[in-house]
Amino acid sequence: MKIRENIEIKYSTNNVDYIDSLKLMEKRVAKINLNKDKELIWFLSHNHIYTVGTSGNNNEVRSKTNIPILKTNRGGKVTYHGPGQRIVYLLINLQNRSKDIRKFVSIIENSTIQVLRDFDMQAKTYPERVGIWIVKNKNIKLEKERKIGAIGLRVRKWITYHGLSFNINPDLDYYENIDACGLPGYSTTSMRSLGNNITINEFDNLYLKYFLQGLKNL
């Protein structure tokens, strides 16, 4: 655990229960709002779970499953969380910065794109499709872009929480049961499935570096 630029940086090595993480975030947001605690960037992974955002519904999980399905208060539709996926929860106080949600989302997106660029992967974002999409891998263009990162945010009194999920090496079969983020016809990928090895520590360090750089401009 380290403190950088008055932001607490937290790393969880064991999988964190989703509901436990949500409770922690909500308590922390309340404290940040009262100036009783620091902002937080939290790197973690979850146990297997499908979460349904505020614009989604449980029917987006297409068949019966033993994996929990939870309606949550983040933005977006259905997504999967589980081992091999890295989560970055971003509890950032925009009262102290530009109150520009779109620009904040762009920082999340661009930080991810920069991490991928370090591994000779080209990624893009699309206005009509939230998330991070791989278009080239080591200068080889994919037949169709594939999603490697999902973004879902909640903002309370100009304090953000939830954030980014990024696929390092999850079991992609779990995505077969959903249209990830409500997008039929598109597939989900990961670093490993595209032949790129990155450790959790490498991802955490790179993402933190690029995100903090971007945050300075907000």
Secondary structure per residue as TSV (DSSP state, phi and psi in degrees):
chain	resnum	aa	ss	phi	psi
A	1	M	-	360.0	129.6
A	2	K	E	-135.2	157.0
A	3	I	E	-112.2	125.4
A	4	R	E	-132.3	128.7
A	5	E	T	52.7	42.2
A	6	N	T	63.2	19.7
A	7	I	E	-115.8	131.6
A	8	E	E	-77.8	132.4
A	9	I	E	-109.0	119.5
A	10	K	E	-119.8	134.4
A	11	Y	E	-121.1	126.6
A	12	S	-	-111.0	123.4
A	13	T	-	-88.4	-34.1
A	14	N	S	-86.9	152.9
A	15	N	-	-60.6	138.8
A	16	V	B	-107.9	131.6
A	17	D	-	-60.2	135.3
A	18	Y	H	-61.9	-45.0
A	19	I	H	-65.4	-38.5
A	20	D	H	-61.1	-40.9
A	21	S	H	-67.0	-37.3
A	22	L	H	-65.1	-42.9
A	23	K	H	-61.7	-42.4
A	24	L	H	-62.2	-44.3
A	25	M	H	-62.7	-44.1
A	26	E	H	-64.6	-39.5
A	27	K	H	-65.2	-40.0
A	28	R	H	-68.2	-40.6
A	29	V	H	-58.9	-42.8
A	30	A	H	-61.8	-40.8
A	31	K	H	-69.2	-39.6
A	32	I	H	-61.7	-41.3
A	33	N	H	-61.2	-32.4
A	34	L	T	-92.1	7.7
A	35	N	T	58.6	34.5
A	36	K	S	-105.8	0.4
A	37	D	S	-157.3	163.6
A	38	K	-	-80.1	161.8
A	39	E	E	-63.0	164.1
A	40	L	E	-141.1	133.6
A	41	I	E	-116.4	118.8
A	42	W	E	-121.5	118.4
A	43	F	E	-98.4	127.1
A	44	L	E	-159.6	176.1
A	45	S	-	-134.2	155.0
A	46	H	B	-110.2	161.5
A	47	N	-	-69.6	166.5
A	48	H	S	-56.5	126.9
A	49	I	E	-163.5	144.4
A	50	Y	E	-100.7	129.8
A	51	T	E	-116.6	141.4
A	52	V	E	-114.7	120.6
A	53	G	-	-78.3	-176.5
A	54	T	T	-66.4	-22.0
A	55	S	T	-103.9	11.9
A	56	G	-	-115.3	-178.7
A	57	N	-	-147.9	162.9
A	58	N	G	-63.4	-21.1
A	59	N	G	-66.9	-11.9
A	60	E	G	-73.2	-13.4
A	61	V	B	-87.0	112.4
A	62	R	-	-75.8	-25.2
A	63	S	S	-141.5	168.0
A	64	K	-	-61.9	144.9
A	65	T	-	-150.8	151.9
A	66	N	S	-84.3	-8.0
A	67	I	S	-78.0	135.2
A	68	P	-	-58.4	144.2
A	69	I	E	-118.1	123.0
A	70	L	E	-127.4	126.5
A	71	K	E	-75.8	128.6
A	72	T	-	-128.6	171.8
A	73	N	S	-99.7	11.1
A	74	R	S	-77.9	164.1
A	75	G	S	-73.3	160.4
A	76	G	S	103.3	-170.1
A	77	K	S	-109.2	-139.2
A	78	V	E	-87.4	144.5
A	79	T	E	-148.7	168.8
A	80	Y	E	-110.6	141.6
A	81	H	E	-126.0	145.9
A	82	G	-	-179.5	179.2
A	83	P	T	-55.5	143.1
A	84	G	T	90.8	-7.2
A	85	Q	E	-109.4	137.1
A	86	R	E	-103.5	131.3
A	87	I	E	-105.2	139.2
A	88	V	E	-124.2	106.1
A	89	Y	E	-91.3	131.2
A	90	L	E	-120.9	100.1
A	91	L	E	-101.7	89.2
A	92	I	-	-120.7	133.8
A	93	N	B	-90.6	103.4
A	94	L	G	-79.4	-5.9
A	95	Q	G	-62.6	-28.3
A	96	N	G	-93.6	2.4
A	97	R	S	-136.9	-162.9
A	98	S	-	-72.0	129.5
A	99	K	-	-82.9	67.7
A	100	D	-	-129.8	95.6
A	101	I	H	-64.9	-40.4
A	102	R	H	-61.7	-41.1
A	103	K	H	-67.5	-36.8
A	104	F	H	-64.1	-44.1
A	105	V	H	-61.1	-38.7
A	106	S	H	-62.0	-35.8
A	107	I	H	-64.3	-42.9
A	108	I	H	-60.2	-46.7
A	109	E	H	-63.3	-51.3
A	110	N	H	-64.9	-33.6
A	111	S	H	-63.4	-40.6
A	112	T	H	-67.1	-43.0
A	113	I	H	-61.4	-37.8
A	114	Q	H	-67.7	-38.7
A	115	V	H	-59.5	-46.1
A	116	L	H	-64.4	-36.6
A	117	R	H	-61.2	-33.4
A	118	D	T	-64.0	-18.7
A	119	F	T	-108.5	21.9
A	120	D	T	59.1	41.1
A	121	M	E	-121.1	135.9
A	122	Q	E	-104.6	126.9
A	123	A	E	-127.0	158.4
A	124	K	E	-138.3	165.6
A	125	T	E	-118.1	157.9
A	126	Y	E	-130.5	133.5
A	127	P	T	-56.6	-34.0
A	128	E	T	-90.4	-3.9
A	129	R	E	-137.5	105.5
A	130	V	E	-68.0	139.7
A	131	G	E	131.5	-178.8
A	132	I	E	-114.0	127.6
A	133	W	E	-123.5	127.7
A	134	I	E	-80.7	129.1
A	135	V	E	-114.6	-27.3
A	136	K	E	-139.1	142.0
A	137	N	E	-127.1	111.2
A	138	K	T	53.0	51.0
A	139	N	T	66.8	8.2
A	140	I	E	-101.8	119.3
A	141	K	E	-75.1	131.8
A	142	L	E	-73.2	149.9
A	143	E	E	-61.1	-36.4
A	144	K	E	-147.4	139.1
A	145	E	E	-58.5	147.8
A	146	R	E	-127.1	144.5
A	147	K	E	-85.6	130.1
A	148	I	E	-119.0	-15.8
A	149	G	E	-143.4	140.4
A	150	A	E	-118.8	147.0
A	151	I	E	-124.9	130.5
A	152	G	E	-143.7	123.9
A	153	L	E	-122.4	154.9
A	154	R	E	-129.5	142.7
A	155	V	E	-128.9	126.4
A	156	R	E	-128.3	118.5
A	157	K	T	52.0	41.7
A	158	W	T	66.8	21.1
A	159	I	E	-111.7	124.2
A	160	T	E	-85.2	150.5
A	161	Y	E	-152.8	179.0
A	162	H	E	64.6	-156.1
A	163	G	E	159.1	-120.9
A	164	L	E	-115.7	141.3
A	165	S	E	-119.3	135.3
A	166	F	E	-131.8	131.3
A	167	N	E	-89.7	106.4
A	168	I	S	-86.4	-62.6
A	169	N	S	-152.6	50.2
A	170	P	-	-74.0	165.8
A	171	D	-	-75.5	106.9
A	172	L	G	-69.4	-12.1
A	173	D	G	-60.4	-27.5
A	174	Y	G	-66.3	-20.5
A	175	Y	G	-79.9	-14.3
A	176	E	G	-68.1	-17.8
A	177	N	G	-90.3	-1.4
A	178	I	B	-139.7	160.7
A	179	D	-	-94.2	98.2
A	180	A	G	-54.3	125.4
A	181	C	G	59.4	25.3
A	182	G	G	74.5	25.5
A	183	L	-	-116.7	92.2
A	184	P	T	-69.6	148.2
A	185	G	T	89.8	0.3
A	186	Y	-	-120.5	147.6
A	187	S	-	-108.4	159.7
A	188	T	B	-105.8	145.9
A	189	T	-	-132.1	-177.7
A	190	S	-	-148.0	168.3
A	191	M	T	-59.8	-47.8
A	192	R	G	-65.7	-41.0
A	193	S	G	-65.3	-21.4
A	194	L	G	-96.6	10.1
A	195	G	T	81.7	21.1
A	196	N	-	-116.6	121.7
A	197	N	-	-97.2	127.6
A	198	I	-	-142.7	133.2
A	199	T	-	-82.2	163.8
A	200	I	H	-59.3	-43.5
A	201	N	H	-62.8	-40.3
A	202	E	H	-61.6	-46.8
A	203	F	H	-61.7	-48.2
A	204	D	H	-56.5	-47.0
A	205	N	H	-66.7	-42.8
A	206	L	H	-67.9	-45.9
A	207	Y	H	-62.7	-42.8
A	208	L	H	-60.6	-43.5
A	209	K	H	-58.9	-48.5
A	210	Y	H	-72.1	-37.0
A	211	F	H	-65.7	-44.3
A	212	L	H	-64.6	-35.5
A	213	Q	H	-61.6	-45.1
A	214	G	H	-68.0	-36.7
A	215	L	H	-65.0	-27.8
A	216	K	T	-60.9	-25.3
A	217	N	T	-94.1	4.8
A	218	L	-	-92.7	360.0
